């Protein structure tokens, strides 16, 4: 029976495979060359096959060595991941998060799943609401962090991305061609009056209020059913709808920044960790490079131009 593989030997093997030289590997690992050579011999005895071919300028992987590299990387990576997970101190909670309805179907599930994977014992509560509601909740110390839309560039916080609001229509209907065009609106909303309506007035587009509601879901329903056009965040356009562009005769509604606000009265490792996973959930790609839902979000490095009317 072959002796069991030791993770320390696999780590040494990977360093030699990367450097292609026992002497350089010894320098990287802080050991003597003889000690490294002895570890290689022990690993080759455990494998039962040679792992390196020696040459005048160093070593190269043998066929068995080539096969071992990805396996060794997986084993060492799993050991490192387990070590970090077991040594990480549990985070104190709870963590209170606020987020607009627009991101409850894409960003929020990714963020909560990532947080729960690392900190399953931490209690998380979520408030879904309008940006003004969430900002007020931060001010009242009812939330620890909140994601809000910033239309005027006045919100303080970390800019996560730019997610413009645009007029949206059903792909199966031509309601946007009707005059006056029926629109779906938020009730009792300053934003609706100052941006959505003004964008139409600024371009002399006759309209009538055909549908009013308090939720983003209601606006999406109106657009999908062909009852009206609706102002929606570009990342929140339903599959059965499309954006109305300048070619259709419709201007953008705004150029909203999406801002992560923090409660200045609250700070903890749990809150910092939640802020990190929310930030990552807004990135257009995952760590392994796969495209995320909502990849139409535009990353931002500088303050964008805002659409202003009046």
N, C-alpha and C positions, 0 to 999 in steps of 0.2 A: 504494500500500500504506500502511495506517495505521501510525503509529509504535507500538512496543510500550508496554504499560502499565507504569508504574513503581509499585512498592509504596509509595513515599513519597507519591506523588500520591493513591493510594487511601486512605492513612491520613488525609491532609488532608481528602479528600472526606467520610470517615466522621465526622470531628469537626464539620465544617460541617453535615452532615445531622443530627447529634445536637443541636447548639446552635441551629441555624436562624439563625445570624448570623455573618458573616465576621469582624466585630470581636471577638466572644467567642471564635471559633475561633483567631484570632491570639493572643489572650491565653493560651488553653490550650496552644497549641503553642510559645509563646515566640518568635513571629516578628512581623514587621510586617504590617499589613493589605495593603499592596501586594504583599508576597511571597506571601501566601496567595491573593490575587486572581490573581496570575500563575500559580500552580500550578493553580488551577481552570481557567484558560484553556488551559493545556497539556493537562490531562486531557480537557477538552471537545474539543480538537483531535484527541486520540488516539482518542476515542470517535466523533467525527464528529457529535455531537448535543449540544444544550444539556442540562445536568444540573440546573440550578436556574432557578427563576423569581424574579426580583428584585421585591421589594415595598418599601414605605416603612419597614417595621419589621424587615426582614431578608430571608431567602430561604426558599423552599420547594422541595421536590423536584419536578422535572419527571417525566413518565412514564418517561423513560429513566433519570433519577436513581433512581426507585423500583425499577426493575429492577436497577440496579447495586448497591444496598445489600447484599443478601444475598450476591451474588457477591464483592463487595469484602471483606465480613466473612470469608468462607471463605478467600480468598487471603491476607489479612493474618494470620488465625489460623493457617494452615498455615505461613507464614513464621516466625511467632513460635514455634510448636511445634518446627519444625525447628531454629531457632537455639538453643533451650533444650536440645534433645536432643544437638546436636553440641558444645555448650560444656560440658555436664555431665561432670564428671570421673568416670571409672569407679570403682565402689565396690569396696573390698577385701572379700574373703570369707575363708572361707565363712561362711554364716549357718546356725545350727542351730536348728530350730523344733520344738517339741513341741505336740501337739494331741490332744484326745480323739477316739475313733473316731466319736462322734456328729457331728462337724463335718467329716469327711473327704469327704463327698459334696456339701456345699453351700459352706461357708465356705472350706475349704482350697483348692479349685480356683480360686475367684475371687481369693483372696489371691495364690496363686502365679502366676496369669496376669498380674495387675496388676504384680507385682514383676518378672517376666521381661520384660514389655514395656518397662519403664524400665531394667532392669539385666540384660540377657541374658547378660553374661559372669560374673556372680556365682554362685558355687556354693552351692546350697541343699540341705541335708539335713533330712529330716523324721522325727521319732519319733512314732509313734502309740501311745498307751498310756493307762492309767488316771491320774487326777489325782495320786494318791500317787506313782506311778512318775515322772511328769513333774516333780513338785516335788522328788523325790529327785535326779533327773537335773540339775536346776538347781543344787541344793546341791553336787553332785559336779563341777560345771563341765563337764557334758556337753551342755548346751543353753544357747543365748543368750537365747531367750524361750520361754515356754510359756503355752498357754491351759489353765486348770484350772477345775474346778467348786469352789465354796466353799459348803459346806452350813451351816457354823457361824459364818460371818462373821469368820473368823480369818485368812484368807489376806491377805497384804500384796500390793498391786499395783493396777493400774487396772481398775476395774469396767467391763466392756464392755456387759453387759446382764444381765437376769434371765431365766433359762430354767428354769422349774419342772419337776420330775420328777412325773409322774402315772402312775396305773395305766391300762394300755391293753389293749383286747380286740379280737378280730377282729370285723369288721362282719357276717361270714357265720356266726358261731357265737354261742351263748349261754353260753359257758363261765363267764362271770362270775356266772351265776345258780346254778351248782353249789355245794353245800356238803358238805364243805369245798372252797373254791374252789382250783383248782390254780394255782400261781404259778411263774413262771420267775425264777431268782435268779442273782446272781453268786456264784461259789464264793469262800470265804475273804475275805469283804468286810465290814469294819466298817460301812461305809455301809449295806449291805443289812440288817444286824442292827439298827443304830441308827435307821434311817429307814424303809426299806421294810416290814420285818416289824412294827416298832413302830406304824406307821400303821394296820395292820390290827388289831393287838392293841388299840390305843387305842379302836377303834370296834367291838370285839367281833366281828370278822369271822373265822370259822373258815377255816383254810387248810391246804394241804399243799404241800410242795415237790415239784413234778412235773417240773421241768426246771432244770438248773444248767449254767453255762458260764462262760467267762472273757471273753467279748466282748459288746459291745452288739449286734452282728449276730446272735449266737445268741439273745438275748432277742427281737429283732424276728422271727426265724424262728418261735420258739415262739408268739408272739402271732398272727402271720399264719396259722399252721397251725391255730389253735384249740386248741393243746395246753395253753395256760395264759394267764393274764393276766401282763403284764410291766410293770415300772417303767421308763419311758422319758422322756427329755427331751421336752418338749412340741413342740419344733421337729423332733424326730426320729421322729414318729409315721408309720408307713408308710401309704400311700394306702388300703390295704385294712383299716385298723384305725381305731379311734376312742378318744378319751379317755373314761375312766369318771369321771363327775362326782359331785357330792354327790347329784344326783337319782337316780343309780344306786346310791347308798349307799356310795360309795367316796370317801375323803378324798384330798387331794393328798399326795404323798410328802414333798416338800420344796419350798423356794422358793430354789433354787440361784442364787447369783450366778456369773457367768462372769467370771473374772479373768485379766488379762494380767500374767504375772510376768516380770520381767527378771533376768538374771544380773548381780549387782552387780560381778562381776569383769570383765565384758566390755562394751565400749561402742565403737561405730563408726558411721559414716554408713550402712553397709549394714544393721546391726542396727536402727538408728532407722527406716530406710526400710521394712524388713520389718514392724516394729511398726505403722507407719502403715497399710500395706495390710491387715494383719490387722484393725486397728481399723475401717477402712472396710468390710471384708467382713462385719462383724457388723451394719452399719447396715441397716435394713429396706428402704432404697431406694438405687438407684444415683445417681451424680451427675446423670444425665439424667432422674431422676424415675421410672424404671421399677421396678416391684416386684421384689424379689429372692426367690429360693427361700428358705424358712425365715423368711419375714417375720413369723411368729408370735413371734419373739424380741421381748421387751419391753425397750425402751430404758430406762435407769435414770439418774436424776439424783441420787437420794438412796439411802441404804442401805435396802433393803426389809425388811419383817417376815419373819422366818424361821418355818417350821413346826417346832415343837419338841414332842417327845413324852416322857412319863415324868416 
